[in-house]
Amino acid sequence: MATTLGTPVEGILQEAKALNPDLILAGSRGRRGIIRMVLGSVSHALLHQGTYPLMIFG
């Protein structure tokens, strides 16, 4: 558990860089648009900005 400054995506990626995880788990819960409805905005951003293995569940 960690507290970081910035957006959720920035915080997750900052912690991932420090911890070098084998996998990042992210939930899918979106409220806007087709892609965000399927993935959620944070999950979508992690998918495109992150370099770590990502598992999205919903």
Order of alpha helices (4+ residues) and beta strands (2+ residues): alpha-beta-alpha-alpha-beta
